[in-house]
Amino acid sequence: MRALIAAATGLALAFALVLAITAMGAPTGKTSPEPLLTTVPAHP
């Protein structure tokens, strides 16, 4: 019975954490104007 209570408590805490992070919203930011390098330079 203790294991069931512990599992339910952990699940409730995890759910509360997800809700708290969701409530804060997405972080404000912008994308970099620099393109990412996707090719490997040629070796000498």
C-alpha positions as protocol buffer text, in pm:
chain_id: "A"
residue {
  index: 1
  type: MET
  ca { x: 0 y: 0 z: 0 }
}
residue {
  index: 2
  type: ARG
  ca { x: 288 y: 235 z: 76 }
}
residue {
  index: 3
  type: ALA
  ca { x: 430 y: 178 z: -270 }
}
residue {
  index: 4
  type: LEU
  ca { x: 98 y: 274 z: -427 }
}
residue {
  index: 5
  type: ILE
  ca { x: 81 y: 594 z: -223 }
}
residue {
  index: 6
  type: ALA
  ca { x: 442 y: 677 z: -310 }
}
residue {
  index: 7
  type: ALA
  ca { x: 377 y: 617 z: -679 }
}
residue {
  index: 8
  type: ALA
  ca { x: 64 y: 833 z: -673 }
}
residue {
  index: 9
  type: THR
  ca { x: 250 y: 1110 z: -491 }
}
residue {
  index: 10
  type: GLY
  ca { x: 537 y: 1100 z: -740 }
}
residue {
  index: 11
  type: LEU
  ca { x: 297 y: 1109 z: -1032 }
}
residue {
  index: 12
  type: ALA
  ca { x: 113 y: 1406 z: -882 }
}
residue {
  index: 13
  type: LEU
  ca { x: 438 y: 1593 z: -824 }
}
residue {
  index: 14
  type: ALA
  ca { x: 556 y: 1525 z: -1179 }
}
residue {
  index: 15
  type: PHE
  ca { x: 222 y: 1643 z: -1317 }
}
residue {
  index: 16
  type: ALA
  ca { x: 241 y: 1960 z: -1106 }
}
residue {
  index: 17
  type: LEU
  ca { x: 593 y: 2026 z: -1230 }
}
residue {
  index: 18
  type: VAL
  ca { x: 484 y: 1990 z: -1593 }
}
residue {
  index: 19
  type: LEU
  ca { x: 193 y: 2226 z: -1534 }
}
residue {
  index: 20
  type: ALA
  ca { x: 420 y: 2481 z: -1365 }
}
residue {
  index: 21
  type: ILE
  ca { x: 668 y: 2474 z: -1654 }
}
residue {
  index: 22
  type: THR
  ca { x: 386 y: 2502 z: -1906 }
}
residue {
  index: 23
  type: ALA
  ca { x: 234 y: 2796 z: -1718 }
}
residue {
  index: 24
  type: MET
  ca { x: 564 y: 2987 z: -1740 }
}
residue {
  index: 25
  type: GLY
  ca { x: 541 y: 2975 z: -2119 }
}
residue {
  index: 26
  type: ALA
  ca { x: 808 y: 2957 z: -2384 }
}
residue {
  index: 27
  type: PRO
  ca { x: 1124 y: 3156 z: -2326 }
}
residue {
  index: 28
  type: THR
  ca { x: 1153 y: 3477 z: -2521 }
}
residue {
  index: 29
  type: GLY
  ca { x: 1435 y: 3474 z: -2767 }
}
residue {
  index: 30
  type: LYS
  ca { x: 1528 y: 3503 z: -3129 }
}
residue {
  index: 31
  type: THR
  ca { x: 1704 y: 3289 z: -3381 }
}
residue {
  index: 32
  type: SER
  ca { x: 2060 y: 3356 z: -3477 }
}
residue {
  index: 33
  type: PRO
  ca { x: 2110 y: 3547 z: -3803 }
}
residue {
  index: 34
  type: GLU
  ca { x: 2427 y: 3343 z: -3866 }
}
residue {
  index: 35
  type: PRO
  ca { x: 2370 y: 3023 z: -4064 }
}
residue {
  index: 36
  type: LEU
  ca { x: 2487 y: 2701 z: -3906 }
}
residue {
  index: 37
  type: LEU
  ca { x: 2784 y: 2531 z: -4065 }
}
residue {
  index: 38
  type: THR
  ca { x: 2665 y: 2194 z: -4186 }
}
residue {
  index: 39
  type: THR
  ca { x: 2961 y: 2092 z: -4402 }
}
residue {
  index: 40
  type: VAL
  ca { x: 3301 y: 1970 z: -4291 }
}
residue {
  index: 41
  type: PRO
  ca { x: 3591 y: 2172 z: -4428 }
}
residue {
  index: 42
  type: ALA
  ca { x: 3822 y: 1988 z: -4670 }
}
residue {
  index: 43
  type: HIS
  ca { x: 4132 y: 1840 z: -4513 }
}
residue {
  index: 44
  type: PRO
  ca { x: 4465 y: 1961 z: -4651 }
}
